[in-house]
Amino acid sequence: MVELAPVTDPGKLPEVVLDALGLTESVTARRSDDPATRLVEALWGRELVLVADNCEHVVEAAAGLIAHLLARVPALRVIATSREALGITGETVVGVGPSRCPRATRPGRGPRPRRGAPVRGARPPERPRLHRGRGQRRRRRGRLHRPRRPPLAIELAAARLRALSIDDLAARIGDRFGLLARGPRTAEPRQRTLRAVVDWSWDLLEPRERDVLARMSVFNGSADLDAACAVCSADADDIAGLVEKSLVQRLPGGRYRLLETVREYAAARLSEAGETAGRYERHAAHFADLAAEAEPHLMRAEQVEWLDRLALDHGNFTAAIRRMIAAGNAPAAYRAVTPLSWYWWMRGHRREGQELAMQVRAMPGEVEPLRRAEVVLAGTWGLWSGWLDPAEVEADFAAAQALCEEHDLYAADPLLLMIPLIRALLANDEDGLRAILAALDPERDAWVRGIGLLFASEYSERASGPGAALADLAEANRIFTKLGERFGLIITLQGLAAGRMAADDYEGPARC
């Protein structure tokens, strides 16, 4: 038992413990003069429970000495009493309240219990039960392999449970660096807080590596190597080096990402460097280029491959658009949003895509006519799902068509020919629709023509029944077959099968 209350000099703790153990050193001894080393030598090989009482006023020194001893004397166990935890690794903290003892039977109230019999209704003493439980836990630990040390973040979060409930901890875990800011006092400085852990890794990086890591924080989710190099002004060696240092994760598919703790830290460093806005723009430009590259492939045989490829970066596309909206950068926002229309439709992100397109359209600022016309088309696929008022769509399309005709935009983007086609459909103008179809270039405008023939088949079906639409559907089917575009193939095959079944040709659908 070592009573620490009288100690006024924390540096004298090792001598105080030696004195309590009756191990003061002889003046003729030739052992180390360092009291902590002498204490380890004296305790080595002994199985001992050391009770350090009243540590609170010398808690730093007590924590340091106890951690030093526990690391070097395997059979040593320590019970420390203090008003605050020592904060050392492996510490088990038990709050001790008032102890209850068995209530004795009051005189004159029933028979006297026999010797050794339990007193009915009495609770077992808490203090003996506490020590018994700790002893059992220690014995169980002795029969098991030493458990692996849990991750520091878990240790730091667990330490907070002394003052916070699980619910309170969970509600604040988003502020991980603020919440996990108190660690073991005796740990290495880099292991005392979550921020210190990442600071230590950051300080080991070269300046160029720090720049690349900070820039990697702009990705929403993962990124492939091309994106990482382009957005971060890096090369493959830079990314590989950060992977080797365990700061960037390489996923099984060959993509790269930051763990959320590292990403949050890196984002703060990027902000400190004043690079956030610039890297957001670079990120948006890269993914706008990718979307523009993908758009024509979405209407050809490689459609499925490109849909899957774009899906991997869905978070990056939406983040790029939202950031440009927030920054008020209308040209960049328009450029990022317009090529994604067909991707959103095919992948089932129609409402999200529509909402983003509408937000971009509402942005002030000068934008080239081509982008203004394209964004009208990008934001109106929701028409087919009943989310938009056809009258409002018609008004928007009329303005977009006027832009196309004024600036000769159909040559720049043949997909804009969908605007007059949809206007004719909304106006129930079959003659106008067929006139537009007749004027389309069979090669350049093949996909638009295939969609237009699907529109035209609806008129034929309404006028003369499903069989009358077969000619339009068959021609559309030939177009989509040549292009290899699956969506058009599915729709035309469904229509052809329904038309043949309506004509009592039940073997015909099997041949479609």
C-alpha angles and dihedrals in degrees: 000000000000116000109205100176094095093049113110100166111062090197090067096061096106091053090048091054092046090051092049089053092049090243102127110155123251115239089236096052117118098206127117116300091219107103094209091053091046089051092053091049091050094050098041112120094010123118104221144157109215116199113201107191126201102007099160099099093048097031097137094052093040091051091050095049096044092048089049092052097044091053092054107032108059097191096048121111123186132203112191126186118206143140089243132034118264090232097220128144114273094019117149112205119207121183108220118207130178111315120237122214129197113280111239120226109263116238115268094017107111134310121330110253117245118256111280095013117128116254108244113245094009120133119226114253110271098215096055089044090051093053092042091052092049091049092052090049091051092049091050090051090052091060094050134070114261105272119242112261110258120239113280093243090058091048091050093047092048090052089057090060088079088071105019133051121238090254093050091048093049092048091055101038090102087074090057097159093050095042097045096047101116119069139157111316092215096049121102109281090249090058100049098086136016091246091052091055092055092039089058092052091045093051091055092059126095115245093256091050090051091052093051094046092050091050092050087069091076093073117098100219117331135343136200122244094262092054093045092052095043098045096039098042087238140130131227092266091057092053093043091051092054090049090053090051089053093240095109122043121220109212123215092257092057097260126127134226144163123239108248094251091053091043092054091048093046091049090055090051091049089053091049089054091052092237103115099097093044094049091047088056091047090049092050092048092051094051093043087056090049092050091048091050091050099047100081091044090058089069097049141060093287090060097115094048092052094044089056091046093052092046090063089062099039091119091050092051094051093042091052092052095045092048092051090049090051091048092049090236098149099175092052093044093051092047092050097047105042102069094051099069098101092041091056092048095047096043095047097249092121100131093044091048092047093051093049092048091050091051091051092049090054093057118111120229142080114299127171116258093244092061093045091054093045094051091055089059092043094055101048107065085101086075089083092052094052095248096120134057108246090216091057091046091052091052092050092046092050090056092046092049090051089054091049093051095042094051099030091241098160090078091052094048117013090191088074086074084080087075098069090039092056091044090055090049092050090049091049087236106154094170092052091047093051091046090055091048091052091054096051121108107247093219107032095038098036097126094045089049091052091052090045091054089054088055091048092050089063090062092049091049093049091049101043110003135262094307092061091061094059096093093054092043093048092053091046090049091054090052094050092043090055091047093043090226108159100199093056091044092053094049095046093045090051090051094047092049092049092049094051093046089051087056090052091253099136095165092053096073090057089060095050 
